[in-house]
Amino acid sequence: MRVLAFGTYDAEVHPRVAVLIEGLRAHGHDVVEVNESLKLTTAQRVATLRQPWRLPVLVVGLARSWSRLVRAAGRSRRPDVVLVGFLGHFDVILARRLFRDVPVVLDLLVSAEETAVDRGVTNGAILRAVRWLDRIAVRSADLVLVDTEEHRALVGPDRRAHTVVVPVGAPEAWFVDAREAAAGPPLRVVFFGLFTPLQGAPVVGAALRLVAEEAIEITMIGRGQDYDETVRAAGPRARVTWIDWVPPEDLAGAVATHDVCLGIFGTGPKALSVVPNKVYQGMAAGLAVVTSDTPPQRRLLGDAALLVPAGNPEALADSLRALARDPERVAILRRAAAAHARATMTPEVATRSLATRLAALPGRRGSVSLHGTPAGWRRALPTRRARETGRRRSDDPS
């Protein structure tokens, strides 16, 4: 099957699309890309919701990217399937119009409304608008991809049968030969991400303050919304190295020099519904993973990770102390994580459900049409340079 990965996604920032592309290739599909990255982070998009005067920046950037996408799509051979990458709520509408008789797959992953709420948006009118955008995006696709059963449950009942759970997985670049756990202290711990509420970074900071006297060295990679609060929570005595940024192509190698990878510890609805990139990536790199005990993480990870109550810095600190004093336990967890990742988290394994559904897709779209007159639209809607390439892309951390 010829699959066209299409849109303004950024695979370096959000590696999910790289996993989908690698996985579909592993299943024997010919995947090419028509991609013009918008280069707007999730935080910048959410800021546009709070500050409407930023909207022209989004509109101009989107128009520029779309004009290049349209030209590139016109030069592209007709695909059998179009795959719209993550953060493609607008892109899927363009894809539907450009590829009228081709099945369109949207990697929704998480809803725009859920992301807006997680980032602190409370304005009712704005939340209604992003909820409407979610519904348009879902209606524009023949098949919708989400990452957990919890997120599948959020899709409208009328579209749930057209929704497939595809775990986030980890790009092949993350399956590296991590160093063996040290025979003794210090325990090397890493956290990486965008310091969003989902990640619960202040909980990590508070735990670091509690283990300041332990033989534990912590590396905190990234910056974002909760960064300052996290630094304050950690205090001046914690043995922490703060790193603002690591190039995506170097991140897997940097993470793999540690013993333990910290996942997420937030308590909001989104935090309780996801298994984040960093958990998949940390396990792929062969690190022991400590993350929150939530239904989707418990279901996916089982005994291959150490689970602690969400939002509880004392429990996290206790777990880190125990690991620092038990190198053999760290080694066992690392081996379990690496084996579990190789068995369940490679791009090929993660995309099995998607490959199965693609094989069953009809050749022509027969459900919802967004073409024709404005009345047709109303009936359908619910109450760096464009390129086509066969190259694999590299590595948000969520």
Sequence and secondary structure as in RCSB ss.txt:
>XXXX:A:sequence
MRVLAFGTYDAEVHPRVAVLIEGLRAHGHDVVEVNESLKLTTAQRVATLRQPWRLPVLVVGLARSWSRLVRAAGR
SRRPDVVLVGFLGHFDVILARRLFRDVPVVLDLLVSAEETAVDRGVTNGAILRAVRWLDRIAVRSADLVLVDTEE
HRALVGPDRRAHTVVVPVGAPEAWFVDAREAAAGPPLRVVFFGLFTPLQGAPVVGAALRLVAEEAIEITMIGRGQ
DYDETVRAAGPRARVTWIDWVPPEDLAGAVATHDVCLGIFGTGPKALSVVPNKVYQGMAAGLAVVTSDTPPQRRL
LGDAALLVPAGNPEALADSLRALARDPERVAILRRAAAAHARATMTPEVATRSLATRLAALPGRRGSVSLHGTPA
GWRRALPTRRARETGRRRSDDPS
>XXXX:A:secstr
 EEEEEES  TTT THHHHHHHHHHHTT EEEEEE      HHHHHHHHH GGGHHHHHHHHHHHHHHHHHHHHH
S   SEEEE SS TTHHHHHHHHSTTS EEEEEES HHHHHHHTT   HHHHHHHHHHHHHHHHH SEEEESSHH
HHTTS TTTGGGEEE      GGG        SSS EEEEEES   GGGTHHHHHHHHHHTTTSSEEEEEE   T
THHHHHHHH SSS EEEES   HHHHHHHHTTSSEEE     STTTTT   HHHHHHHHTT EEEEE  HHHHHH
HGGGSEEE TT HHHHHHHHHHHHT HHHHHHHHHHHHHHHHHHTSHHHHTHHHHHHHHH  SS  S    SSHH
HHHHHS     EEE         
